[in-house]
Amino acid sequence: MSDRPSFDLGAYVRLARPFTLLAPAAGMICWGLVAVGAAPATKLTGFLWGQMGLGALMAAFMNCASNAVNQIYDREIDAINKPKRPIPAGDIGVRGAWIFTVLFYLLGVGTAALINLSTLVIVVFTVFVTYAYSGPPFRTKRWGLLANFTIAIPRGLLLPVAGWCAVVGSGEFGGKGVDSFEIWYLGAMSGLFILGAATTKDYADMEGDRAQGCITLPLRYGVRRSAILISPFLTLPFLALPLGVAGGILTGPGLALSVLGGALCLWGGWVVWLLLRDPGALTRSSTHPSWAHMYLMMVATQVGLALTYVVAG
């Protein structure tokens, strides 16, 4: 008889990958604060803090679910690349992982329903996109750039819009609507960054991806060429901040936004240098510094914009 407990809480925590919950949860609050500070400025009330708090919970729930469904369908790849993950290690069965996935998708959708209709619509669409990345019949992860798009849409483009929607609701709030060009412009900037940055996680997984037929950009174009291809996405999107100020698209303080955009461009340039100085190193580590910088840049963009719109404004 096995001594292994029937329920291993630690294994389910590892399935959720808690570190990856930070950016989307904090992002919902930060993008909500952008909505508060955007012209015309909205008074920050307890109700709005509650909306943003629910948004943070929703984003964390959704990220738990998408992490789990990815590990369910990547279990053969993970058996090669990351054998200590809970499913290939045998700590969680596929059935248990599915129960976890469905539970957290339902928690995410249910929490979104408590916020407002526009947030709910975005979250329901996100359920489809995050499943499509990993699961059949779509499994866009197999198709190079399409995989990057299905990561960038929910995590880059729609997260800012969802945070904004948590504040402005399904219609107008303080003169700002869900269809505001400002938030879609900022979301496009974020999405373009993620479109390239998503590839930084693929280099260490090339062996398992190749074995299971997932043709990521590094496998399609090679390590060095793919690193060159994604490099512009790590820098150029942030020029949208000074350009948005100059074009009258962004209503936050112009100088602060321009400085933030310049700082992020320089940071992205540093990451490009890390990528290109020794491309082969990308395949020798599961956590290459470029991936850590990409994640921190995503958080810094969110926090920087929130501070700029609310504090500097």
Sequence and secondary structure as in RCSB ss.txt:
>XXXX:A:sequence
MSDRPSFDLGAYVRLARPFTLLAPAAGMICWGLVAVGAAPATKLTGFLWGQMGLGALMAAFMNCASNAVNQIYDR
EIDAINKPKRPIPAGDIGVRGAWIFTVLFYLLGVGTAALINLSTLVIVVFTVFVTYAYSGPPFRTKRWGLLANFT
IAIPRGLLLPVAGWCAVVGSGEFGGKGVDSFEIWYLGAMSGLFILGAATTKDYADMEGDRAQGCITLPLRYGVRR
SAILISPFLTLPFLALPLGVAGGILTGPGLALSVLGGALCLWGGWVVWLLLRDPGALTRSSTHPSWAHMYLMMVA
TQVGLALTYVVAG
>XXXX:A:secstr
   S S  HHHHHHHH GGGGHHHHHHHHHHHHHHHHSSS     HHHHHHHHHHHHHHHHHHHHHHHHHHHHTH
HHHHHH TTSTTTTTSS HHHHHHHHHHHHHHHHHHHHHH HHHHHHHHHHHHHHHHHHSTTT GGGBTHHHHHH
HHIIIIIIHHHHHHHHHHTTSEETTEETT HHHHHHHHHHHHHHHHHGGGGTGGGHHHHHHTT B HHHHH HHH
HHHHHGGGGTGGGGHHHHHHHTT   S HHHHHHHHHHHHHHHHHHHHHHHH GGGGGS TT HHHHHHHHHHHH
HHHHHHHIIIII 
